[in-house]
Amino acid sequence: MSTQQIPVVVLAGFLGAGKTTLLNHLLRSARGTRIGVMVNDFGDIGIDAMTVAGQAGSTVSLGNGCLCCAVDASELDEYLEVLTRPESRLDVIVIEASGLAEPEELVRMVLASENERVVYGGLVQVVDAAEFSATRRRHPGTDRHLALADLVVVNKADRVGADELRSVREAVAGLAGRAAVVEASHGRVDPELLFDRVVPEDEIEGQMSIEDILYGSEEDGHAHPHAAYESLSVTASTPLHPRRLMGFLDSRPEGLYRIKGFVDFGAADPDNRYTVHAVGRFLRFYPEPWPAGEERLTQLVLIGSGVDAAGLRKELASCELDGPQDAPDEHGMWGVLRYVRQTEEEPGQEPEAS
């Protein structure tokens, strides 16, 4: 891609669900990743714990390289412009929906943004496992929000019994459709489920980092495991058939939250490789010339919860071309190309594929 795009993640959830706790956890876990955060109030963000480096207007620079902005919905585009400037060097932007606008409206604004430096990073909905039934009674919009979500975090899983947790997760999964659903305690979701975490060169496996020492324990004094997810890497030296790949992408299973990487379509477009970015229901392709001297491979990473890794690998293998007689026709790339150009779309939907 000619312009490095920054994923914009919308974080939503009703009061008390734990989304600010999750957001603070992401900031503590940032390490080499520079996160831009948009909130309506600095109040609950753990700025003091991260040493404020400076303050200018309504933007706070955090000591770990992250930035935090206090905005309202009308300022969204303005601050996206500020946060995506090259000098900010951000890797991801997280918008906390509470107090700003309905999650649906925020998602629509991100999708409609004319800022070429941003790309939609998904709607993450946080629910309180212990209060889920009561939340649905108090907030009729709960079901609608879950239906729009790309990822649902069933938080406070440690506060309910195994049977109740199973019941809540099944109810959430039924409302959320194809969205990935993960359980968490104290908002501890592995950042790599939501975005690519930049690992510092001096971070050595098994060696405790400064962040581990400072932030390794939560408010109850004990560390809690991250919400579980699966990651599958696929490499193919044979080009993929565009129609069959689009069939796979259109029917990708529940729980498959993110797909990223490069695709080689062979003779269907010999000059370009296609970067693919999929999160939840959102899908985009970005063609770019093949780097000189680089081997032509399809390289994909699939991330989700409860996915069938062997089944996914088999489905992707079936997308590979099976000899010259299997070459796509002149219209074979049409389905892919529909996802190259920006289109206006409703939250929770994606353009129809051919």
C-alpha positions as CSV (number, residue, x, y, z in Angstrom):
1,M,0.0,0.0,0.0
2,S,1.2,3.5,-0.8
3,T,-0.1,4.8,2.6
4,Q,0.4,2.9,5.8
5,Q,-3.1,2.5,7.3
6,I,-3.8,2.5,11.0
7,P,-6.6,0.3,12.3
8,V,-9.3,2.1,14.3
9,V,-11.0,-0.1,16.9
10,V,-14.3,0.9,18.4
11,L,-14.6,-0.3,22.0
12,A,-18.2,-0.3,23.4
13,G,-20.1,-1.7,26.4
14,F,-22.6,-0.5,29.0
15,L,-21.5,1.2,32.2
16,G,-19.8,-1.3,34.5
17,A,-19.1,-3.9,31.8
18,G,-15.3,-3.3,32.2
19,K,-14.4,-1.6,28.9
20,T,-12.3,1.0,30.6
21,T,-10.5,-1.8,32.6
22,L,-9.9,-3.5,29.3
23,L,-8.6,-0.3,27.7
24,N,-6.2,0.3,30.6
25,H,-5.0,-3.2,30.2
26,L,-4.3,-2.6,26.5
27,L,-2.3,0.5,27.5
28,R,-0.3,-1.3,30.1
29,S,0.4,-4.1,27.7
30,A,1.4,-1.8,24.8
31,R,5.2,-2.1,25.3
32,G,6.5,-1.3,21.8
33,T,3.0,-0.6,20.4
34,R,1.9,3.1,20.2
35,I,-1.8,3.3,20.8
36,G,-3.9,6.4,20.2
37,V,-7.0,6.5,22.5
38,M,-10.1,8.7,22.1
39,V,-12.3,8.9,25.2
40,N,-14.9,11.4,26.4
41,D,-13.1,11.9,29.7
42,F,-9.6,11.2,31.0
43,G,-11.1,10.3,34.4
44,D,-10.9,6.5,34.4
45,I,-7.9,6.1,32.2
46,G,-4.9,5.1,34.3
47,I,-2.7,8.1,33.3
48,D,-1.0,8.4,36.7
49,A,0.2,4.8,36.5
50,M,2.0,5.5,33.2
51,T,3.7,8.8,34.0
52,V,2.3,11.7,32.1
53,A,5.0,13.1,29.7
54,G,3.2,16.3,28.9
55,Q,-0.2,17.8,28.1
56,A,-1.3,20.1,25.3
57,G,-4.9,21.1,24.9
58,S,-7.1,18.0,25.3
59,T,-4.4,15.5,24.3
60,V,-2.3,13.8,26.9
61,S,1.0,12.0,26.0
62,L,1.6,8.9,28.0
63,G,5.1,7.8,29.1
64,N,4.8,4.6,27.1
65,G,4.5,6.4,23.8
66,C,0.7,6.3,23.6
67,L,-1.6,9.3,23.2
68,C,-5.0,10.0,24.8
69,C,-7.5,12.5,23.5
70,A,-10.7,13.7,25.2
71,V,-13.2,14.3,22.4
72,D,-16.9,14.2,21.5
73,A,-18.4,12.6,18.5
74,S,-18.3,15.8,16.5
75,E,-14.5,16.0,16.8
76,L,-13.9,12.4,15.6
77,D,-12.6,13.3,12.2
78,E,-10.5,16.2,13.5
79,Y,-8.7,14.0,16.0
80,L,-8.3,11.1,13.5
81,E,-6.5,13.6,11.4
82,V,-4.2,14.6,14.3
83,L,-3.5,11.1,15.5
84,T,-2.8,9.7,12.0
85,R,-0.1,12.3,11.2
86,P,3.2,10.5,10.5
87,E,4.9,12.3,13.4
88,S,2.6,10.6,15.9
89,R,3.9,7.2,14.7
90,L,0.8,5.4,16.1
91,D,0.2,1.7,15.4
92,V,-3.5,1.5,16.3
93,I,-6.3,3.8,17.5
94,V,-9.0,2.8,20.0
95,I,-12.2,4.8,20.4
96,E,-14.2,4.3,23.6
97,A,-17.8,4.6,22.7
98,S,-19.2,5.5,26.1
99,G,-20.4,9.1,26.2
100,L,-19.4,9.7,22.6
101,A,-22.2,8.2,20.5
102,E,-24.0,5.0,19.8
103,P,-21.5,2.3,18.7
104,E,-23.4,2.0,15.4
105,E,-22.8,5.7,14.7
106,L,-19.1,5.5,15.6
107,V,-18.7,2.6,13.3
108,R,-20.5,4.4,10.5
109,M,-18.3,7.4,11.0
110,V,-15.1,5.4,10.8
111,L,-16.3,3.6,7.7
112,A,-17.3,6.8,6.1
113,S,-14.0,8.7,7.0
114,E,-12.2,10.1,4.0
115,N,-8.9,9.9,5.9
116,E,-6.8,7.6,3.8
117,R,-4.5,6.7,6.7
118,V,-7.2,4.8,8.7
119,V,-8.9,1.5,8.2
120,Y,-11.7,0.0,10.2
121,G,-10.4,-2.3,13.0
122,G,-13.7,-3.8,14.3
123,L,-16.3,-3.2,16.9
124,V,-15.4,-4.8,20.3
125,Q,-18.4,-5.1,22.6
126,V,-17.7,-5.8,26.3
127,V,-20.4,-7.4,28.4
128,D,-20.5,-8.2,32.2
129,A,-21.0,-11.9,32.7
130,A,-22.4,-11.4,36.2
131,E,-24.9,-8.8,35.1
132,F,-25.8,-9.8,31.6
133,S,-29.4,-10.7,32.1
134,A,-30.0,-7.5,34.2
135,T,-28.2,-5.4,31.5
136,R,-30.5,-6.7,28.8
137,R,-33.5,-5.7,30.9
138,R,-32.2,-2.2,31.7
139,H,-30.7,-1.5,28.3
140,P,-32.9,-2.7,25.4
141,G,-30.2,-1.7,22.9
142,T,-27.9,-4.5,24.2
143,D,-29.1,-7.1,21.7
144,R,-28.8,-4.7,18.8
145,H,-25.2,-3.7,19.8
146,L,-24.2,-7.4,20.1
147,A,-25.6,-8.0,16.6
148,L,-23.3,-5.3,15.2
149,A,-20.2,-6.5,17.1
150,D,-17.2,-8.1,15.4
151,L,-15.7,-9.3,18.7
152,V,-17.5,-9.8,22.1
153,V,-15.6,-10.0,25.3
154,V,-17.5,-11.7,28.1
155,N,-15.8,-10.0,30.9
156,K,-15.8,-10.7,34.7
157,A,-15.9,-14.4,33.9
158,D,-14.3,-15.1,37.3
159,R,-17.4,-13.8,39.0
160,V,-19.8,-16.4,37.9
161,G,-19.9,-20.2,38.1
162,A,-19.1,-22.5,35.2
163,D,-22.7,-23.2,34.3
164,E,-23.8,-19.6,34.4
165,L,-20.8,-18.6,32.3
166,R,-21.6,-21.2,29.7
167,S,-25.2,-20.0,29.6
168,V,-24.1,-16.3,29.2
169,R,-21.7,-17.2,26.5
170,E,-24.3,-19.2,24.6
171,A,-26.8,-16.4,24.8
172,V,-24.2,-13.9,23.6
173,A,-23.1,-16.1,20.8
174,G,-26.7,-16.4,19.7
175,L,-27.2,-12.7,19.6
176,A,-23.8,-11.9,18.1
177,G,-24.1,-14.1,15.0
178,R,-20.7,-14.6,13.4
179,A,-18.8,-12.5,15.8
180,A,-15.9,-14.0,17.8
181,V,-16.7,-14.5,21.5
182,V,-14.0,-14.7,24.2
183,E,-14.1,-14.8,27.9
184,A,-11.9,-12.6,30.1
185,S,-11.4,-11.6,33.7
186,H,-10.3,-8.0,34.6
187,G,-10.4,-7.1,31.0
188,R,-7.3,-9.1,30.2
189,V,-7.6,-9.7,26.5
190,D,-4.4,-10.4,24.6
191,P,-3.7,-7.2,22.5
192,E,-2.7,-9.4,19.6
193,L,-6.3,-10.5,19.2
194,L,-7.3,-6.9,18.5
195,F,-4.3,-5.6,16.7
196,D,-0.6,-6.3,15.8
197,R,1.5,-5.8,18.8
198,V,4.9,-4.3,18.1
199,V,7.5,-6.2,20.1
200,P,10.6,-4.3,21.1
201,E,13.9,-5.8,19.9
202,D,15.2,-6.2,23.4
203,E,12.1,-8.0,24.7
204,I,13.5,-11.5,25.4
205,E,11.3,-14.5,26.1
206,G,11.4,-15.4,29.7
207,Q,12.9,-12.1,30.8
208,M,10.7,-9.9,32.9
209,S,10.2,-6.4,31.3
210,I,9.8,-3.1,33.1
211,E,6.1,-3.3,32.2
212,D,5.8,-6.7,33.8
213,I,7.4,-5.4,37.0
214,L,5.2,-2.3,37.1
215,Y,1.9,-3.7,35.8
216,G,2.2,-7.4,36.1
217,S,-0.6,-7.7,38.8
218,E,-4.1,-6.5,38.7
219,E,-6.2,-4.7,41.4
220,D,-6.6,-7.9,43.5
221,G,-2.8,-8.5,43.5
222,H,-2.9,-11.6,41.3
223,A,-2.1,-12.0,37.6
224,H,-4.9,-13.4,35.4
225,P,-4.5,-15.2,32.1
226,H,-5.4,-13.5,28.9
227,A,-8.5,-14.5,27.1
228,A,-7.7,-17.4,24.8
229,Y,-7.6,-17.2,21.1
230,E,-6.1,-19.2,18.2
231,S,-3.8,-18.1,15.5
232,L,-3.2,-20.0,12.2
233,S,-0.5,-19.2,9.7
234,V,-0.8,-20.4,6.1
235,T,1.8,-20.1,3.3
236,A,1.1,-21.3,-0.3
237,S,3.6,-21.2,-3.2
238,T,0.7,-21.9,-5.7
239,P,-1.4,-18.9,-6.6
240,L,-5.0,-18.8,-5.3
241,H,-8.1,-18.9,-7.5
242,P,-9.9,-15.5,-6.8
243,R,-13.4,-16.9,-7.0
244,R,-12.7,-19.8,-4.6
245,L,-10.9,-17.4,-2.2
246,M,-13.9,-15.1,-2.2
247,G,-16.2,-18.1,-1.6
248,F,-14.0,-18.9,1.5
249,L,-14.1,-15.3,2.7
250,D,-17.8,-14.8,2.2
251,S,-18.5,-17.9,4.3
252,R,-15.8,-17.6,6.9
253,P,-17.0,-19.3,10.1
254,E,-18.1,-17.9,13.4
255,G,-15.3,-17.0,15.7
256,L,-12.8,-16.1,12.9
257,Y,-12.1,-12.5,13.9
258,R,-9.2,-11.3,11.8
259,I,-7.5,-12.2,8.6
260,K,-4.3,-10.5,7.4
261,G,-1.5,-11.1,4.9
262,F,-0.7,-11.2,1.2
263,V,-2.4,-13.1,-1.6
264,D,-0.9,-14.1,-5.0
265,F,-3.5,-14.5,-7.7
266,G,-1.0,-15.6,-10.3
267,A,-1.9,-14.9,-13.9
268,A,-5.2,-13.3,-12.9
269,D,-3.1,-10.3,-11.9
270,P,0.6,-11.0,-12.5
271,D,1.8,-7.5,-11.7
272,N,0.3,-7.2,-8.2
273,R,0.1,-8.9,-4.9
274,Y,-3.0,-8.2,-2.7
275,T,-2.8,-7.2,0.9
276,V,-5.9,-8.5,2.6
277,H,-7.4,-7.0,5.8
278,A,-10.5,-8.6,7.2
279,V,-12.0,-8.0,10.7
280,G,-15.4,-9.4,11.6
281,R,-17.6,-8.7,8.6
282,F,-15.3,-6.0,7.2
283,L,-13.1,-6.9,4.2
284,R,-10.6,-4.9,2.1
285,F,-8.0,-5.8,-0.5
286,Y,-5.1,-3.5,-1.4
287,P,-3.2,-4.2,-4.6
288,E,0.5,-3.2,-4.9
289,P,3.3,-4.1,-7.2
290,W,5.3,-7.2,-6.2
291,P,8.6,-6.1,-4.4
292,A,11.5,-6.7,-6.7
293,G,13.2,-10.0,-6.2
294,E,10.6,-11.3,-3.6
295,E,9.3,-14.8,-3.9
296,R,5.7,-14.9,-4.9
297,L,3.8,-16.5,-2.0
298,T,0.4,-16.3,-0.4
299,Q,1.0,-15.6,3.3
300,L,-2.0,-15.4,5.6
301,V,-2.6,-15.2,9.3
302,L,-6.1,-16.1,10.7
303,I,-7.0,-15.2,14.3
304,G,-10.1,-16.1,16.2
305,S,-11.7,-18.0,19.0
306,G,-12.9,-21.6,18.8
307,V,-12.0,-22.0,15.2
308,D,-11.2,-25.3,13.4
309,A,-7.6,-24.7,12.4
310,A,-7.3,-28.0,10.4
311,G,-10.6,-27.2,8.6
312,L,-9.5,-23.7,7.7
313,R,-6.2,-24.9,6.4
314,K,-8.0,-27.5,4.2
315,E,-10.4,-24.8,2.9
316,L,-7.6,-22.5,1.9
317,A,-5.7,-25.3,0.3
318,S,-8.8,-25.9,-1.9
319,C,-8.4,-22.3,-3.1
320,E,-5.1,-23.1,-4.8
321,L,-5.0,-23.4,-8.6
322,D,-4.9,-26.9,-9.8
323,G,-2.9,-26.6,-13.0
324,P,-3.2,-24.5,-16.2
325,Q,-6.7,-25.8,-16.9
326,D,-7.9,-24.3,-13.6
327,A,-7.0,-20.7,-14.6
328,P,-9.7,-18.1,-13.8
329,D,-11.6,-16.6,-16.6
330,E,-11.4,-12.9,-17.6
331,H,-14.0,-12.0,-15.0
332,G,-12.4,-14.0,-12.2
333,M,-11.1,-11.0,-10.3
334,W,-14.3,-9.0,-10.2
335,G,-15.3,-10.3,-6.8
336,V,-11.9,-9.3,-5.4
337,L,-11.9,-5.9,-7.0
338,R,-15.2,-5.0,-5.4
339,Y,-13.4,-4.9,-2.1
340,V,-10.6,-2.7,-3.4
341,R,-12.5,0.6,-3.8
342,Q,-14.1,2.3,-0.8
343,T,-17.9,2.0,-0.7
344,E,-20.5,3.4,1.7
345,E,-21.8,0.6,3.9
346,E,-23.8,0.1,7.0
347,P,-22.2,-1.1,10.2
348,G,-22.2,-4.9,10.5
349,Q,-22.5,-5.3,6.7
350,E,-20.0,-5.7,3.9
351,P,-20.3,-5.2,0.1
352,E,-21.8,-8.2,-1.7
353,A,-19.2,-10.4,-3.3
354,S,-19.8,-11.9,-6.7
